[in-house]
Amino acid sequence: MSDLQSKFETAVADSKKLSERPDPATLLKLYALYKQSTTGDAEGKRPGITDMVGRAKWDAWHALKGTSHDDAMNQYIDLVESLKD
């Protein structure tokens, strides 16, 4: 396992132990960076207008299209670090 992958997995675990729940925009950013890191670019159809949460998640993820796995992991790690006390 690479050093980056190890740091990413630690950041994922740390994100679940934050003392305060992040605001909705930050949660979307965390979600999008996680998906881009683990899955790559968003594919498939955008969720319909009646699925507002799914649509917001997909839009946030889709906005990262073209971001490499490594860049997304580094951004995720940095964001989680900035949210720690």
Secondary structure by P-SEA (a helix, b strand, c coil): ccaaaaaaaaaaaaaaaccccccaaaaaaaaaaaaaacccccccccccccaaaaaaaaaaaaaaccccaaaaaaaaaaaaaaacc
